[in-house]
Amino acid sequence: MSDLIKQNVKAYISSAANMPVSEIKDEYVLKEDPLKLDDTKLGFLTLSLRGYIKTLNPSETITVKEIRKNGLSVKGTCELVVKKIES
Amino acid sequence: MKNYFPILIFILLSVGVNAQDSCWMKFSNWMNNNKISIRKTFDGSKSENKPACFSFQENHRSENDFFNLDIGVKLFELELLKDKTSSLIFYPKVEWHKSADTAGLKNKLDGGINFEFLPFLLKSPKIGGLPNKGLIVAPWIQGTSSFKRNFIDKVYETRLTGQVSFASNYKFMPGCTFRDKKYNYRGIYYPYFGIEYNKIPDLITKGETEEFSLFFSRLFIDFWFLHKTIEMNIEGVYRQNIDMSSQLRKHLPFYTSSLYYYPGKQEAFSVGFEYKQGYDSDSKYQLVQISSLKVNFKF
């Protein structure tokens, strides 16, 4: 289950960054090169991830502040979403 | 003073190259942990992504060369609508803008509260069977308030701004990252449309306060010529005075272009060159034509 969630989170990130999913590496930081998602895109990414989380665990949510946190990596984002869905 | 600037740049370049494991990074991490951001400004433009800046400038309209300092600090964020399909965030900010230009001395301390509102979800292309509601191009709204103490003229100035921009995950649309064949980041662009209200004492006539509103449209383009090394920003703003009672001129175009060099393939520190021309809102809407050598740092 968690592998599927991680794959899906990467699909949302790849769409926001306009990169193929196959190019999205765990160690990439959302705000930094090569993803370079700015605060606006991270805000919209949060709303997409929130919608996804709520389809699987309606009592949980994710905030813009959590996704805009400096240094947050793809791996960190996946783990955050998995934690929220499986909590 | 001009002779010292290359030396200063050289020293700071050395600092920047070694930034990855220096006390610079430790300070940056401390800022992150305390949720404090430092930028050039928090005026609602894409300058919010630009680093705080120390620059040496040449004014083409006078014989002045001078130093300039632009620092904005975002203190914290208050996020509302945490369970909704929208996002609303308020944040207080404090800014300091200082210029030693004898033709336009500036020393302003600025405080205010800004907000950012994302009303709709953004649709994603090629996302398979995952939840994917939203718009192909979605608006986002920003409001900024600025209450400034002008220490030069010993007056208080007010500016309130509301603007809408657009973002998308679809190629060639605003806010969609463009990339080269190797998927390197190459750039992004955003259009803005908005209204601003100003209350500025001594703007045109000494002793009189000008109150006026402006419609504006702005286009911001970010483009990387050389991956992780050389960045170009272009920003064009057209403002129109919609308050007929104001003595301010009706058409106020303004253009800025800048080129930045990031040593050592890091993103926290850069040096650059900026050219701006037009009626600058930060210089009381006076006609300016200024070139700058800049040292930028971002936390």
Interface residues (C-beta under 8 A of the other chain):
Chain A: N8 A11 Y12 S15 A16 A17 N18 M19 P20 E23 E32 D33 P34 L35 K36 L37 D38 D39 T40 K41 G43 F44 T46 L47 S48 R50 G51 Y52 T55 T61 T63 V64 K65 K69 N70 G71
Chain B: N32 K35 E48 N49 E77 E79 K82 D83 T85 S86 S87 I89 E116 L118 L121 L122 S124 P125 K126 I127 G128 L130 P131 N132 K133 G134 A138 W140 S165 A167 N169 K171 G175 C176 T177 F178 R179 Y183 N184 Y185 I188 Y190 H227 K228 E267
